[in-house]
Amino acid sequence: MVTGTDLRTAALALPQTEEKPHFERTSFRVSAPKGKIFATMPADAATANLMLTPETQTLLCAAEPAIFAPVPNKWGEKGATIMQLSACDPLTLRSALKMAWQNAAPTKLHALLDEAD
């Protein structure tokens, strides 16, 4: 089981990530160049939404249906995925956040993720 604090720590450990409010949620963004969101978390920190590709979403939802589910709207069709933190372990959390970060980050920043490991 992971918590909202675990998610915050793992997200902010990713290269060039910043935390900002986004409506009623906390967002985690790749700061350069456009501040693109890769994850959000509501105030209750029971779940997180990850911005994945539709293909990655399909794989994660099939592999770990207790943890991952598509967001039930048009965003979900584009890859937005709900992650149940109470069902998630630290390794799965970090792996899923990295996938979402890579989806949001410009290709030229991807090497920074390899350096961070």
N, C-alpha and C positions, 0 to 999 in steps of 0.2 A: 504494500500500500504506500502511495506517495501522497503528499499534501500540497496545498497551494504554495507553501514556502519552498518545498522541493522543486516545484515547477518554476517558480521565480528564480531560484538559484541556478537551476540548469539552463534556463533560457538566457539569463544575463551572462552566463559563462561562454555563450557562443559569440564569435567575433562580431564586432561592430553592432551590438544589440543595445537597444534602449527601451525603456519602459515608459509608456505614456497612457493617459486615460483615453478611452474610446467609448463614448456614450456611457452606458452603465457598467462598463467592463474595464479591465486593465488590458492593455495591448503590449505585445512585444514585437519590436520592429527591427529590421536591418536598417541601421541609421543612414547608410550611404547607398545610393545617392538620393533615393526618394522617400525613405522611411516606410518601406513596404511592410505591412503586418504579416507575421507568420504564425502568431498564436494570440488568443485572447482568453481571459479568465474572468468569470463573474465574481461579484463580491463574496459569495458564499464559498468559493474555491472548491466546489465539489467536482466540477468538470473543467475542461478547457476545450476550446475550438482550435483546431490546427488547420492551416491552409495548405492542403496537399494537392497533388495532381489527382485527377479522377482515377488513374491507374493505380497509384500508390494507395489511395483510399480503398479501392476494391480489394487489394491484397491484404491490407491491415484488417479490414472488416471481416474478411474470410478467415484470416489466421487467428484473430483475437476478438470474436464477437462480444465478449463480456466487457471489453475495454473500448472498442472503437465502433462508431456508427455514423452514417452520413447525417449531416444537419438536415432536418426535414423541410427543406425549401429549395429555391433555385440555387442558393449558395452551395447546398449539399451536392447538387448536380455538377458543380464546378470543382468539387474536391474538398469543400469545407467539411471537417470531420469532428465529431464530438469524442472526447477522450474522458472516460470515467476514471478519475484519479484514485478512488478507493479500490479499484480492481487492478491498478497498474503497479508494476514494480519499477525500481529506479533505472534499470537497463533499458526497458521498453520506453520509459519516459524520455531518456536522453536520445535514444535512437529515433523516436518519432519527432522530437523537436528538431533534430538535425535534418531530417527529411523535409520538414516544413521550412526550416531556415534556408536550405538549398533551393527550394522552390521560389522563395521570395528574393534571395540574394542574386545580384548580377553574377554572371559566370566568372568574371575576373576576380571575384571575392572567394570563390569556392576553395582555392588553395589555402586560404586562411583557416578554414575548418580543419583541413588535414594537419596544419601546424598546431592547432589547439589540442589535438588528441595526444 
